[in-house]
């Protein structure tokens, strides 16, 4: 296990103690002399052991925050990362200016983090969370309910590598953070990712671009005329992803970076309704 800085270790310790006791950080600070029950001690010891073995803190806690929302996370879904805020913000910015009651598809949704953030901030949006994994959809459904978004969010099973079923309908925008790790990168992933996070949501084929080709080609069928497609991609993949989009009839509208100034997301339009 990689050694943490004192600040990181303190953060982890506080989060584990809050989870084990069921108390907030503020409550713990006012109850410094409180007695810890045996079950709390056992639970805390188990969680510390899991962290020391390299299991990601988010899985140990069973919850992670993304875009201001508390989300359930299990080993069936990727842990939402700050990198994904770039594509989320790009999608929200566009969705706010779509026609009334826009239909938005979050494809390869995992925990539902992107689609739920869009639904939370675009108050009239009707959002569909889609994934091939039933287990992931169960997590996404739970997160929609917990964040009081179930009335405008539905979960459906869909394969991003195949043509969408007609019953899925047409969307104003599709947003996706598909698997994009290459074969070589899979071999070099850190232990905390390689041995704990779902490979189904990581591996994007030998060149990392299999899902981009499939979605750009097949899911144009699920877009309304002039509809938008918003992708997250990995470091150094921007030019290749944009080339795939252009080869499939899309016009690139915007490319954006994450907080670390790495190019991370693209917005494209199919059919150029606004021209």
One Martini backbone bead per residue (centre of mass of N, CA, C, O) as a GRO file, in nm:
protein
  275
    1UNK     BB    1   0.096   0.036   0.022
    2UNK     BB    2   0.068   0.358  -0.002
    3UNK     BB    3   0.191   0.629   0.143
    4UNK     BB    4   0.065   0.865   0.343
    5UNK     BB    5  -0.002   1.151   0.438
    6UNK     BB    6  -0.102   1.301   0.718
    7UNK     BB    7  -0.355   1.423   0.586
    8UNK     BB    8  -0.464   1.164   0.455
    9UNK     BB    9  -0.477   0.992   0.712
   10UNK     BB   10  -0.673   1.177   0.864
   11UNK     BB   11  -0.904   1.159   0.664
   12UNK     BB   12  -0.947   0.855   0.672
   13UNK     BB   13  -0.997   0.831   0.977
   14UNK     BB   14  -1.250   1.009   0.986
   15UNK     BB   15  -1.425   0.853   0.784
   16UNK     BB   16  -1.422   0.581   0.937
   17UNK     BB   17  -1.538   0.684   1.205
   18UNK     BB   18  -1.805   0.784   1.094
   19UNK     BB   19  -1.901   0.512   0.983
   20UNK     BB   20  -1.879   0.339   1.246
   21UNK     BB   21  -2.069   0.550   1.425
   22UNK     BB   22  -2.275   0.744   1.260
   23UNK     BB   23  -2.114   1.017   1.258
   24UNK     BB   24  -2.022   1.323   1.242
   25UNK     BB   25  -1.764   1.534   1.265
   26UNK     BB   26  -1.906   1.729   1.459
   27UNK     BB   27  -1.994   1.519   1.668
   28UNK     BB   28  -1.712   1.410   1.740
   29UNK     BB   29  -1.598   1.684   1.853
   30UNK     BB   30  -1.830   1.680   2.094
   31UNK     BB   31  -1.736   1.345   2.160
   32UNK     BB   32  -1.438   1.273   2.275
   33UNK     BB   33  -1.546   1.094   2.546
   34UNK     BB   34  -1.668   0.872   2.406
   35UNK     BB   35  -1.781   0.550   2.394
   36UNK     BB   36  -1.678   0.250   2.242
   37UNK     BB   37  -1.814   0.001   2.107
   38UNK     BB   38  -1.742  -0.312   2.005
   39UNK     BB   39  -1.871  -0.290   1.717
   40UNK     BB   40  -1.713  -0.038   1.639
   41UNK     BB   41  -1.429  -0.153   1.666
   42UNK     BB   42  -1.464  -0.383   1.463
   43UNK     BB   43  -1.545  -0.212   1.220
   44UNK     BB   44  -1.293  -0.034   1.213
   45UNK     BB   45  -1.085  -0.263   1.186
   46UNK     BB   46  -1.191  -0.370   0.915
   47UNK     BB   47  -1.153  -0.108   0.750
   48UNK     BB   48  -0.852  -0.071   0.796
   49UNK     BB   49  -0.768  -0.334   0.665
   50UNK     BB   50  -0.877  -0.275   0.381
   51UNK     BB   51  -0.705  -0.025   0.329
   52UNK     BB   52  -0.424  -0.166   0.376
   53UNK     BB   53  -0.483  -0.364   0.122
   54UNK     BB   54  -0.601  -0.132  -0.107
   55UNK     BB   55  -0.877  -0.047  -0.075
   56UNK     BB   56  -1.087   0.173  -0.158
   57UNK     BB   57  -1.247   0.401   0.031
   58UNK     BB   58  -1.523   0.405  -0.113
   59UNK     BB   59  -1.582   0.098  -0.068
   60UNK     BB   60  -1.562   0.098   0.238
   61UNK     BB   61  -1.791   0.317   0.275
   62UNK     BB   62  -2.014   0.308   0.022
   63UNK     BB   63  -1.931   0.617  -0.044
   64UNK     BB   64  -1.963   0.913  -0.264
   65UNK     BB   65  -1.874   1.225  -0.393
   66UNK     BB   66  -2.061   1.407  -0.660
   67UNK     BB   67  -2.148   1.710  -0.740
   68UNK     BB   68  -2.287   1.720  -0.436
   69UNK     BB   69  -2.339   1.403  -0.426
   70UNK     BB   70  -2.449   1.126  -0.274
   71UNK     BB   71  -2.298   0.800  -0.342
   72UNK     BB   72  -2.331   0.488  -0.418
   73UNK     BB   73  -2.066   0.237  -0.387
   74UNK     BB   74  -1.940  -0.039  -0.570
   75UNK     BB   75  -1.771  -0.298  -0.736
   76UNK     BB   76  -1.979  -0.246  -0.993
   77UNK     BB   77  -1.842   0.044  -0.986
   78UNK     BB   78  -1.710   0.324  -1.042
   79UNK     BB   79  -1.536   0.575  -0.914
   80UNK     BB   80  -1.593   0.886  -0.880
   81UNK     BB   81  -1.428   1.153  -1.051
   82UNK     BB   82  -1.303   1.463  -1.105
   83UNK     BB   83  -1.259   1.432  -1.411
   84UNK     BB   84  -1.581   1.404  -1.469
   85UNK     BB   85  -1.660   1.707  -1.441
   86UNK     BB   86  -1.607   1.799  -1.729
   87UNK     BB   87  -1.837   1.644  -1.879
   88UNK     BB   88  -2.062   1.737  -1.693
   89UNK     BB   89  -2.042   2.044  -1.742
   90UNK     BB   90  -2.079   2.029  -2.048
   91UNK     BB   91  -2.363   1.900  -2.041
   92UNK     BB   92  -2.507   2.113  -1.870
   93UNK     BB   93  -2.455   2.362  -2.045
   94UNK     BB   94  -2.618   2.248  -2.286
   95UNK     BB   95  -2.890   2.156  -2.147
   96UNK     BB   96  -2.987   2.449  -2.062
   97UNK     BB   97  -3.031   2.505  -2.404
   98UNK     BB   98  -3.248   2.328  -2.454
   99UNK     BB   99  -3.525   2.219  -2.501
  100UNK     BB  100  -3.793   2.150  -2.357
  101UNK     BB  101  -3.771   1.865  -2.202
  102UNK     BB  102  -3.514   1.704  -2.217
  103UNK     BB  103  -3.347   1.424  -2.358
  104UNK     BB  104  -3.120   1.214  -2.166
  105UNK     BB  105  -2.825   1.010  -2.214
  106UNK     BB  106  -2.653   0.779  -1.998
  107UNK     BB  107  -2.381   0.607  -2.112
  108UNK     BB  108  -2.227   0.413  -1.907
  109UNK     BB  109  -2.320   0.498  -1.601
  110UNK     BB  110  -2.312   0.323  -1.351
  111UNK     BB  111  -2.381   0.519  -1.079
  112UNK     BB  112  -2.503   0.795  -1.233
  113UNK     BB  113  -2.344   1.065  -1.199
  114UNK     BB  114  -2.395   1.231  -1.456
  115UNK     BB  115  -2.706   1.215  -1.495
  116UNK     BB  116  -2.775   1.322  -1.206
  117UNK     BB  117  -2.638   1.597  -1.233
  118UNK     BB  118  -2.816   1.689  -1.464
  119UNK     BB  119  -3.093   1.654  -1.324
  120UNK     BB  120  -3.034   1.850  -1.084
  121UNK     BB  121  -2.972   2.117  -1.283
  122UNK     BB  122  -3.200   2.017  -1.493
  123UNK     BB  123  -3.528   2.043  -1.411
  124UNK     BB  124  -3.659   1.928  -1.710
  125UNK     BB  125  -3.511   1.675  -1.729
  126UNK     BB  126  -3.492   1.356  -1.904
  127UNK     BB  127  -3.335   1.070  -1.766
  128UNK     BB  128  -3.117   0.811  -1.893
  129UNK     BB  129  -2.989   0.514  -1.753
  130UNK     BB  130  -2.719   0.323  -1.905
  131UNK     BB  131  -2.642  -0.037  -1.895
  132UNK     BB  132  -2.521  -0.366  -1.906
  133UNK     BB  133  -2.527  -0.366  -1.595
  134UNK     BB  134  -2.735  -0.464  -1.347
  135UNK     BB  135  -2.569  -0.383  -1.099
  136UNK     BB  136  -2.528  -0.089  -1.178
  137UNK     BB  137  -2.831  -0.015  -1.201
  138UNK     BB  138  -2.892  -0.058  -0.903
  139UNK     BB  139  -2.716   0.174  -0.809
  140UNK     BB  140  -2.842   0.402  -0.978
  141UNK     BB  141  -3.127   0.374  -0.864
  142UNK     BB  142  -3.050   0.437  -0.571
  143UNK     BB  143  -2.937   0.724  -0.634
  144UNK     BB  144  -3.193   0.849  -0.744
  145UNK     BB  145  -3.359   0.814  -0.485
  146UNK     BB  146  -3.166   0.955  -0.276
  147UNK     BB  147  -3.181   1.232  -0.474
  148UNK     BB  148  -3.476   1.282  -0.574
  149UNK     BB  149  -3.496   1.168  -0.916
  150UNK     BB  150  -3.706   0.943  -1.011
  151UNK     BB  151  -3.922   1.113  -1.175
  152UNK     BB  152  -3.672   1.183  -1.411
  153UNK     BB  153  -3.555   0.881  -1.380
  154UNK     BB  154  -3.420   0.611  -1.572
  155UNK     BB  155  -3.352   0.253  -1.604
  156UNK     BB  156  -3.146   0.080  -1.852
  157UNK     BB  157  -3.063  -0.174  -2.063
  158UNK     BB  158  -2.746  -0.137  -2.248
  159UNK     BB  159  -2.545  -0.167  -2.543
  160UNK     BB  160  -2.280   0.025  -2.663
  161UNK     BB  161  -2.197  -0.193  -2.909
  162UNK     BB  162  -2.493  -0.158  -3.000
  163UNK     BB  163  -2.778  -0.110  -3.124
  164UNK     BB  164  -3.044   0.056  -3.040
  165UNK     BB  165  -3.338   0.030  -2.923
  166UNK     BB  166  -3.633   0.169  -3.021
  167UNK     BB  167  -3.756   0.198  -2.725
  168UNK     BB  168  -3.557   0.423  -2.627
  169UNK     BB  169  -3.546   0.643  -2.837
  170UNK     BB  170  -3.508   0.997  -2.839
  171UNK     BB  171  -3.236   1.240  -2.817
  172UNK     BB  172  -3.076   1.542  -2.746
  173UNK     BB  173  -2.864   1.382  -2.552
  174UNK     BB  174  -2.540   1.228  -2.522
  175UNK     BB  175  -2.366   1.082  -2.245
  176UNK     BB  176  -2.013   0.961  -2.201
  177UNK     BB  177  -1.813   0.721  -1.996
  178UNK     BB  178  -1.625   0.512  -2.132
  179UNK     BB  179  -1.427   0.273  -2.193
  180UNK     BB  180  -1.043   0.359  -2.226
  181UNK     BB  181  -0.852   0.136  -2.162
  182UNK     BB  182  -0.579  -0.012  -2.250
  183UNK     BB  183  -0.402  -0.292  -2.260
  184UNK     BB  184  -0.141  -0.172  -2.141
  185UNK     BB  185  -0.277  -0.012  -1.907
  186UNK     BB  186  -0.402  -0.251  -1.756
  187UNK     BB  187  -0.121  -0.368  -1.661
  188UNK     BB  188  -0.049  -0.072  -1.502
  189UNK     BB  189  -0.240  -0.067  -1.291
  190UNK     BB  190  -0.325  -0.011  -0.995
  191UNK     BB  191  -0.427  -0.206  -0.741
  192UNK     BB  192  -0.687  -0.034  -0.663
  193UNK     BB  193  -0.801  -0.089  -0.956
  194UNK     BB  194  -0.739  -0.375  -1.076
  195UNK     BB  195  -0.858  -0.536  -0.795
  196UNK     BB  196  -1.158  -0.359  -0.770
  197UNK     BB  197  -1.240  -0.255  -1.036
  198UNK     BB  198  -1.432  -0.283  -1.313
  199UNK     BB  199  -1.333  -0.400  -1.619
  200UNK     BB  200  -1.591  -0.336  -1.783
  201UNK     BB  201  -1.535  -0.008  -1.717
  202UNK     BB  202  -1.227   0.008  -1.852
  203UNK     BB  203  -1.205  -0.162  -2.112
  204UNK     BB  204  -1.136  -0.033  -2.465
  205UNK     BB  205  -0.936  -0.197  -2.580
  206UNK     BB  206  -0.629  -0.190  -2.716
  207UNK     BB  207  -0.683   0.138  -2.795
  208UNK     BB  208  -0.952   0.253  -2.631
  209UNK     BB  209  -1.188   0.294  -2.895
  210UNK     BB  210  -1.437   0.105  -2.925
  211UNK     BB  211  -1.674   0.275  -2.802
  212UNK     BB  212  -1.657   0.524  -2.987
  213UNK     BB  213  -1.723   0.383  -3.250
  214UNK     BB  214  -1.997   0.259  -3.168
  215UNK     BB  215  -2.149   0.511  -3.069
  216UNK     BB  216  -2.114   0.699  -3.314
  217UNK     BB  217  -2.261   0.500  -3.504
  218UNK     BB  218  -2.521   0.377  -3.344
  219UNK     BB  219  -2.637   0.640  -3.163
  220UNK     BB  220  -2.757   0.818  -3.387
  221UNK     BB  221  -3.039   0.669  -3.373
  222UNK     BB  222  -3.090   0.823  -3.072
  223UNK     BB  223  -3.101   1.095  -3.224
  224UNK     BB  224  -3.191   1.386  -3.286
  225UNK     BB  225  -3.193   1.628  -3.487
  226UNK     BB  226  -2.906   1.784  -3.384
  227UNK     BB  227  -2.776   1.626  -3.182
  228UNK     BB  228  -2.584   1.535  -2.888
  229UNK     BB  229  -2.232   1.451  -2.807
  230UNK     BB  230  -2.075   1.344  -2.495
  231UNK     BB  231  -1.729   1.300  -2.406
  232UNK     BB  232  -1.510   1.105  -2.243
  233UNK     BB  233  -1.145   1.092  -2.206
  234UNK     BB  234  -0.828   1.017  -2.230
  235UNK     BB  235  -0.512   1.065  -2.236
  236UNK     BB  236  -0.448   1.151  -2.575
  237UNK     BB  237  -0.755   1.099  -2.723
  238UNK     BB  238  -0.886   1.347  -2.860
  239UNK     BB  239  -0.818   1.325  -3.166
  240UNK     BB  240  -0.937   1.041  -3.210
  241UNK     BB  241  -1.226   1.101  -3.118
  242UNK     BB  242  -1.281   1.333  -3.319
  243UNK     BB  243  -1.235   1.165  -3.573
  244UNK     BB  244  -1.466   0.967  -3.524
  245UNK     BB  245  -1.691   1.175  -3.525
  246UNK     BB  246  -1.642   1.292  -3.812
  247UNK     BB  247  -1.674   1.015  -3.965
  248UNK     BB  248  -1.994   1.016  -3.835
  249UNK     BB  249  -2.119   1.328  -3.873
  250UNK     BB  250  -1.972   1.519  -3.678
  251UNK     BB  251  -1.944   1.827  -3.493
  252UNK     BB  252  -1.717   2.013  -3.339
  253UNK     BB  253  -1.760   2.238  -3.054
  254UNK     BB  254  -1.601   2.115  -2.787
  255UNK     BB  255  -1.306   2.137  -2.583
  256UNK     BB  256  -1.201   2.006  -2.258
  257UNK     BB  257  -1.084   2.047  -1.924
  258UNK     BB  258  -0.959   1.975  -1.636
  259UNK     BB  259  -0.822   2.070  -1.330
  260UNK     BB  260  -0.530   1.956  -1.459
  261UNK     BB  261  -0.521   2.039  -1.771
  262UNK     BB  262  -0.668   1.798  -1.909
  263UNK     BB  263  -0.787   1.662  -2.170
  264UNK     BB  264  -1.145   1.521  -2.142
  265UNK     BB  265  -1.366   1.665  -2.345
  266UNK     BB  266  -1.658   1.642  -2.576
  267UNK     BB  267  -1.858   1.832  -2.814
  268UNK     BB  268  -2.118   1.719  -3.040
  269UNK     BB  269  -2.286   1.731  -3.364
  270UNK     BB  270  -2.573   1.598  -3.536
  271UNK     BB  271  -2.663   1.749  -3.847
  272UNK     BB  272  -2.684   2.053  -3.791
  273UNK     BB  273  -2.958   2.216  -3.707
  274UNK     BB  274  -2.819   2.525  -3.663
  275UNK     BB  275  -2.739   2.587  -3.984
   0.00000   0.00000   0.00000
